[in-house]
């Protein structure tokens, strides 16, 4: 199978590229050329917002697009490739659903308003839905929309799981947001890659997350301790104590959301359709251990800012949380 990966050198793109190469696919990656091309691939250089000339010739069975910015970039690429690619898979997001969303919702839920395939810089939900509309415009039922939830695993450039691994590895007293047995849903980037390549001619939208209750906050943090060989003193705080300390869920405490509301939206989804099409989810131990191994081999350091926001607690915030105990 001939696969064109738009991106291919960061997080999900890296996972898809490695999986495709391991299957013996003929893989082409298109990006700005700022990073070395993955082994076993053909590299094309260009700019999604400008120079697409490198994509002017060539044919592919499958296109995988991880773009998260302006929908008009997806529109231009999809139009250019419509007659020369068999299928287009766009890595979208469950953020395309209108809020609030009730637990257990599936792909039939209402979508956000205001999305357009012609849009420039817009908020993330409208950007991802606009990207879907752009692909549908050119590929119709030859398009798959991978509406991913929380994505974790090696190569994670956001730093959510890496932040917890780094903090837990340093041991000591670690503030842990409760309830400890709060269920979590996510998808390992390598399982996402396998699903995309297992379905190279499937159309429609799929919510790509693990089954409900795949892991819990307690299991995730205790697995971080096991993987790093540390012995932290996890001190569990209630959501009310976290709020009283002025700490923000999700950004200050990566992955965690208090029960109800956004937690139900993020961690109580229904992946039945994807599971029926072969989605499999490896144990949390494999995701955590592989992420820790990648962090050590790559020389990972905590990013100061990701997507305009800092990820993780400051020392002052950690002290404020511990003061609530």
QUIVENCOR-V298033 format. One record per residue. N is the residue number from 0. SS is DSSP state (~ for helix, > for strand, _ for the rest). Layout:
BEGIN
{{N:SS} {N:SS}}
END
This chain:
BEGIN
{{0:_} {1:>} {2:>} {3:>} {4:>} {5:>} {6:_} {7:_} {8:_} {9:_} {10:~} {11:~} {12:~} {13:~} {14:~} {15:~} {16:~} {17:~} {18:~} {19:~} {20:~} {21:~} {22:_} {23:_} {24:_} {25:>} {26:>} {27:>} {28:>} {29:>} {30:>} {31:_} {32:_} {33:_} {34:_} {35:_} {36:_} {37:_} {38:_} {39:_} {40:>} {41:>} {42:>} {43:>} {44:>} {45:_} {46:_} {47:_} {48:_} {49:_} {50:_} {51:_} {52:~} {53:~} {54:~} {55:_} {56:_} {57:_} {58:_} {59:>} {60:>} {61:>} {62:>} {63:>} {64:>} {65:_} {66:_} {67:_} {68:_} {69:_} {70:~} {71:~} {72:~} {73:~} {74:~} {75:~} {76:~} {77:~} {78:~} {79:~} {80:~} {81:_} {82:_} {83:_} {84:>} {85:>} {86:>} {87:>} {88:>} {89:>} {90:>} {91:>} {92:>} {93:~} {94:~} {95:~} {96:>} {97:_} {98:_} {99:_} {100:_} {101:_} {102:_} {103:_} {104:_} {105:_} {106:_} {107:_} {108:_} {109:_} {110:>} {111:_} {112:_} {113:_} {114:_} {115:_} {116:_} {117:_} {118:_} {119:_} {120:_} {121:_} {122:_} {123:~} {124:~} {125:~} {126:~} {127:~} {128:~} {129:~} {130:~} {131:~} {132:~} {133:~} {134:~} {135:~} {136:~} {137:~} {138:~} {139:~} {140:~} {141:~} {142:>} {143:>} {144:>} {145:>} {146:>} {147:>} {148:_} {149:_} {150:>} {151:>} {152:_} {153:_} {154:_} {155:_} {156:_} {157:_} {158:_} {159:~} {160:~} {161:~} {162:~} {163:~} {164:~} {165:~} {166:~} {167:~} {168:~} {169:_} {170:_} {171:_} {172:>} {173:>} {174:>} {175:>} {176:>} {177:_} {178:_} {179:_} {180:_} {181:_} {182:>} {183:>} {184:_} {185:_} {186:>} {187:>} {188:~} {189:~} {190:~} {191:~} {192:~} {193:~} {194:~} {195:~} {196:~} {197:~} {198:_} {199:_} {200:_} {201:_} {202:_} {203:>} {204:>} {205:>} {206:>} {207:>} {208:_} {209:_} {210:_} {211:_} {212:_} {213:_} {214:>} {215:>} {216:~} {217:~} {218:~} {219:~} {220:~} {221:~} {222:~} {223:~} {224:~} {225:~} {226:~} {227:~} {228:_} {229:_} {230:_} {231:_} {232:>} {233:>} {234:>} {235:>} {236:>} {237:_} {238:~} {239:~} {240:~} {241:~} {242:~} {243:~} {244:_} {245:_} {246:_} {247:_} {248:>} {249:>} {250:_} {251:_} {252:>} {253:>} {254:_} {255:_} {256:_} {257:_} {258:_} {259:_} {260:~} {261:~} {262:~} {263:~} {264:~} {265:~} {266:~} {267:_} {268:_} {269:_} {270:_} {271:~} {272:~} {273:~} {274:~} {275:~} {276:_} {277:_} {278:_} {279:_} {280:_} {281:_} {282:_} {283:~} {284:~} {285:~} {286:~} {287:~} {288:~} {289:~} {290:~} {291:~} {292:~} {293:~} {294:~} {295:~} {296:~} {297:~} {298:_} {299:_} {300:_} {301:_} {302:_} {303:_} {304:_} {305:>} {306:_} {307:_} {308:>} {309:_} {310:_} {311:_} {312:_} {313:_} {314:~} {315:~} {316:~} {317:~} {318:~} {319:~} {320:~} {321:~} {322:_} {323:_} {324:_}}
END
